[in-house]
Amino acid sequence: MSDRTALPKVDLDPKLEGSLLAGHPWVFRDQLHDRAVHTAGWVAVRAGKYEGIGWFDPGSPLAIRLFSWLRVPNEEWFFERLHQAWQLRSPVREASTNAFRWCNGEGDGVPGIVVDYYAGYAVVVCDANSLARLLPMVGNALRKVTPLKGVLLRQRHLERGQRLSVLHGRAPSQGLIVEEHGIRFIADLADGQKTGLFLDHRENRKQFGAWAAGKRVLNLFSYTGGFSLYAAKAGAARVVSVDSAPGAATDALENFRLNGLQPDAHEFVTADVFDYLARTRERGERFDLVVCDPPSFARNARHLDKAKAAYVRVNAAGMRVLEVNGVYAAASCTARIDQAGFMQTVAAASSKARCVFQVLFEGGQAVDHPYRAGHPEARYLKFVLGRVGGRY
């Protein structure tokens, strides 16, 4: 259907006009007054002076994702958006990596649909089941933008069965190798975190590695050792990688070997981070450089206070095993905590650890993860690096 006049109409409260005109792409179910639309598909949306085209989802609290101001999206429309997104990443793919976020959903004007690129493969993720109806157009558009070995669908919340399916072409063999800033990683597109790797921390890893030469380094919630690899490559004297996930230590060790680093010079620990930090402090062991990048502590608003308390607790414990005047990096991927709230948890952690945190660098998601100025919720990743000194 290309004629917007033939679409079901959804009239919203005119009070939403300002946020929608500013580019906010979401309408929640409790913001709907019109209950006439009951099936998934395109709808024409109006709120005061705002008019646009959205995808209606009857099974989600996020009822409408707004795609277009002017016309009903078709394959040509998706090609235009995905080609524009590809061109926007040219500095990233030409200078630093062959693994990057090609389309960041709402940030690139394609709400609810994420595409990550891994060395010739496009991995697509849909945030809602109903969006799968758009996959034929998305897949065809991706292949028109650039030659691809395969277009793959990664399902986030699939409890049983294959998490990775082939839409076009073929899937890679196990152990697909990608590179960023001269460092090589094994990307597990089927079972790895996110779509295989944490692509959003690319520049934060580089910044962290710049402080590592000759240092004793601790990586908390290390996963496959991203921050650890940058530290070791920069000449760290010793790197300890800690994660509770089964197999994380093995995967990190393999990445070290892939980069010509001697794993015997470093340590890969499978343990609860809180328990590890408690034992480390009891032993009196100290590090010169620490990074703490935990998983999201808040899945919804009800968990927000507990999440903030958890960030304070884990970062205070991390700061306590740092040498005086050492460097500490903290990160949060909890979207419900904004930058100011995150910095408050870091300040509270330094107070609890009885030290002073001097901010040296603040970062977030890499440039291939853009977000709209009118959609601040999409700035989910926070990263800060600072000197931790005594009180004086």
Stockholm file with secondary structure:
# STOCKHOLM 1.0

chainA/1-392         MSDRTALPKVDLDPKLEGSLLAGHPWVFRDQLHDRAVHTAGWVAVRAGKYEGIGWFDPGSPLAIRLFSWLRVPNEEWFFERLHQAWQLRSPVREASTNAFRWCNGEGDGVPGIVVDYYAGYAVVVCDANSLARLLPMVGNALRKVTPLKGVLLRQRHLERGQRLSVLHGRAPSQGLIVEEHGIRFIADLADGQKTGLFLDHRENRKQFGAWAAGKRVLNLFSYTGGFSLYAAKAGAARVVSVDSAPGAATDALENFRLNGLQPDAHEFVTADVFDYLARTRERGERFDLVVCDPPSFARNARHLDKAKAAYVRVNAAGMRVLEVNGVYAAASCTARIDQAGFMQTVAAASSKARCVFQVLFEGGQAVDHPYRAGHPEARYLKFVLGRVGGRY
#=GR chainA/1-392 SS CCCGGGSCEEEBCGGGHHHHHTTCCEEEGGGBCCCCCCSSEEEEEEETTEEEEEEECTTSSEEEEEEESSSCCCHHHHHHHHHHHHHHTHHHHHHTBSEEEEEEGGGGTCTTEEEEEETTEEEEEESSGGGGGGHHHHHHHHHHHSCCSEEEEECTTCCSSCSEEEEEECCCCSSEEEEETTEEEEECTTTSSTTSSCGGGHHHHHHHHTTCTTCEEEEESCTTTHHHHHHHHTTCSEEEEEECSTTHHHHHHHHHHHTTCCGGGSEEEESCHHHHHHHHHHHTCCEEEEEECCCCSCSSGGGHHHHHHHHHHHHHHHHHTEEEEEEEEEEECCTTSCHHHHHHHHHHHHHHTTCEEEEEEEEESCTTSCCCTTCGGGCCCEEEEEEEECCC
#=GC SS_cons         CCCGGGSCEEEBCGGGHHHHHTTCCEEEGGGBCCCCCCSSEEEEEEETTEEEEEEECTTSSEEEEEEESSSCCCHHHHHHHHHHHHHHTHHHHHHTBSEEEEEEGGGGTCTTEEEEEETTEEEEEESSGGGGGGHHHHHHHHHHHSCCSEEEEECTTCCSSCSEEEEEECCCCSSEEEEETTEEEEECTTTSSTTSSCGGGHHHHHHHHTTCTTCEEEEESCTTTHHHHHHHHTTCSEEEEEECSTTHHHHHHHHHHHTTCCGGGSEEEESCHHHHHHHHHHHTCCEEEEEECCCCSCSSGGGHHHHHHHHHHHHHHHHHTEEEEEEEEEEECCTTSCHHHHHHHHHHHHHHTTCEEEEEEEEESCTTSCCCTTCGGGCCCEEEEEEEECCC
//
